[in-house]
Amino acid sequence: MIALRSSEVGPEARVSLCKAARMLGVTPKSIARWARVGVRGVILPTVRVGGRVFVLNADLDAFLAAINREPGDRTSSAPVVPLKGRRIASAEAALDRAGI
């Protein structure tokens, strides 16, 4: 998170986490989690202005574009494996080792 003065980022260039959540139809907790943990390996950048946390409109657009790309379109060479998929693969490997 980057701390800025209100004069550095105008109000038209940023949205609050609550407003971003309303725009996307998700909860504010989801937006906060995307900023902390990320989605599909992409973290939502945030800025702190005067003690409040905001998302820049340009960063929100870039984040949405990045998470909506097809898996083959990613620039990263590391494959993104969903947590559920890893758990299933791990369980299947354990069953195979056990002969079940």
Sine and cosine of phi, psi and omega as CSV:
sin_phi,cos_phi,sin_psi,cos_psi,sin_omega,cos_omega
0.00,0.00,0.66,-0.75,-0.01,-1.00
-0.96,-0.28,0.70,-0.71,0.06,-1.00
-0.99,-0.12,0.79,-0.61,-0.02,-1.00
-0.76,-0.65,0.33,-0.94,0.16,-0.99
-1.00,0.06,0.44,-0.90,-0.04,-1.00
-0.88,0.47,-0.42,0.91,0.02,-1.00
-0.96,0.27,-0.33,0.94,-0.03,-1.00
-0.98,0.19,-0.51,0.86,-0.01,-1.00
-0.77,-0.63,0.92,-0.39,-0.02,-1.00
-0.93,0.36,0.39,-0.92,-0.03,-1.00
-0.89,0.45,-0.43,0.90,0.00,-1.00
-0.97,0.22,-0.27,0.96,-0.04,-1.00
-1.00,-0.09,-0.03,1.00,-0.07,-1.00
-0.68,-0.74,0.38,-0.93,0.11,-0.99
-0.72,-0.70,0.51,-0.86,0.04,-1.00
-0.95,0.30,0.28,-0.96,0.02,-1.00
-0.89,0.46,-0.60,0.80,0.01,-1.00
-0.91,0.41,-0.68,0.73,0.00,-1.00
-0.93,0.38,-0.63,0.77,0.06,-1.00
-0.88,0.47,-0.63,0.77,0.03,-1.00
-0.89,0.45,-0.69,0.72,0.03,-1.00
-0.89,0.45,-0.65,0.76,-0.01,-1.00
-0.89,0.45,-0.59,0.81,-0.07,-1.00
-1.00,-0.10,-0.13,0.99,0.01,-1.00
0.96,0.27,0.54,0.84,0.04,-1.00
-0.81,-0.59,0.06,-1.00,0.02,-1.00
-1.00,0.08,0.40,-0.91,0.09,-1.00
-0.86,0.51,-0.50,0.87,0.06,-1.00
-0.89,0.46,-0.59,0.81,0.03,-1.00
-0.90,0.44,-0.70,0.72,0.00,-1.00
-0.89,0.46,-0.68,0.73,0.01,-1.00
-0.89,0.45,-0.63,0.77,0.03,-1.00
-0.92,0.39,-0.64,0.77,0.04,-1.00
-0.89,0.46,-0.56,0.83,0.01,-1.00
-0.96,0.27,-0.52,0.85,-0.05,-1.00
-1.00,0.04,-0.72,0.69,-0.13,-0.99
-0.95,-0.30,-0.62,0.78,-0.01,-1.00
0.99,-0.12,0.10,-1.00,0.04,-1.00
-0.72,-0.69,0.78,-0.62,0.01,-1.00
0.79,0.61,0.59,0.81,0.03,-1.00
0.99,0.15,0.14,0.99,-0.01,-1.00
-0.89,-0.45,0.81,-0.59,-0.01,-1.00
-0.98,-0.19,0.68,-0.73,0.04,-1.00
-0.98,0.19,0.91,-0.42,0.01,-1.00
-0.94,0.33,0.63,-0.78,0.05,-1.00
-0.78,-0.62,0.31,-0.95,0.07,-1.00
-0.77,-0.64,0.52,-0.85,0.06,-1.00
-0.95,-0.30,0.83,-0.55,0.02,-1.00
-0.81,-0.58,0.91,-0.42,0.04,-1.00
0.86,0.52,0.58,0.82,0.03,-1.00
1.00,0.03,-0.10,0.99,0.03,-1.00
-0.94,-0.34,0.47,-0.88,-0.04,-1.00
-0.98,-0.22,0.73,-0.68,-0.01,-1.00
-0.75,-0.66,0.28,-0.96,0.14,-0.99
-0.89,-0.46,0.76,-0.65,0.07,-1.00
-0.96,0.29,0.63,-0.78,-0.03,-1.00
-0.83,0.55,-0.67,0.74,-0.01,-1.00
-0.90,0.43,-0.64,0.77,0.02,-1.00
-0.92,0.39,-0.61,0.79,0.03,-1.00
-0.91,0.42,-0.69,0.72,0.04,-1.00
-0.88,0.47,-0.69,0.72,0.00,-1.00
-0.91,0.42,-0.64,0.77,0.02,-1.00
-0.89,0.46,-0.74,0.67,-0.01,-1.00
-0.89,0.45,-0.64,0.77,0.03,-1.00
-0.90,0.43,-0.64,0.77,-0.03,-1.00
-0.93,0.37,-0.65,0.76,-0.04,-1.00
-0.99,0.17,-0.31,0.95,0.01,-1.00
-1.00,-0.05,-0.04,1.00,0.06,-1.00
-0.93,0.37,0.48,-0.88,0.09,-1.00
-0.92,0.39,0.51,-0.86,-0.02,-1.00
-0.83,0.56,-0.55,0.84,0.00,-1.00
-0.96,0.28,-0.28,0.96,-0.04,-1.00
-1.00,0.05,-0.02,1.00,-0.08,-1.00
-0.94,0.33,0.55,-0.83,0.03,-1.00
-1.00,0.07,-0.31,0.95,0.00,-1.00
-0.97,0.23,0.60,-0.80,0.02,-1.00
-1.00,0.08,-0.30,0.95,-0.02,-1.00
-0.98,0.19,0.76,-0.65,0.02,-1.00
-0.94,0.33,0.58,-0.81,0.05,-1.00
-0.99,-0.12,0.92,-0.40,-0.01,-1.00
-0.94,-0.35,0.87,-0.49,0.01,-1.00
-0.87,0.50,0.50,-0.87,-0.02,-1.00
-0.84,0.54,-0.67,0.74,0.00,-1.00
-0.88,0.47,-0.65,0.76,0.02,-1.00
-0.90,0.43,-0.62,0.79,0.04,-1.00
-0.92,0.40,-0.64,0.77,0.01,-1.00
-0.91,0.42,-0.67,0.74,0.01,-1.00
-0.91,0.43,-0.72,0.70,0.00,-1.00
-0.88,0.48,-0.66,0.75,0.02,-1.00
-0.90,0.43,-0.67,0.74,0.01,-1.00
-0.92,0.40,-0.66,0.75,0.03,-1.00
-0.89,0.45,-0.65,0.76,0.03,-1.00
-0.89,0.45,-0.66,0.75,0.02,-1.00
-0.90,0.43,-0.63,0.78,0.03,-1.00
-0.92,0.39,-0.64,0.77,0.04,-1.00
-0.89,0.45,-0.68,0.74,0.02,-1.00
-0.90,0.44,-0.56,0.83,-0.01,-1.00
-0.99,0.15,-0.16,0.99,0.00,-1.00
0.98,0.18,0.39,0.92,-0.03,-1.00
-0.98,-0.19,0.00,0.00,0.00,0.00
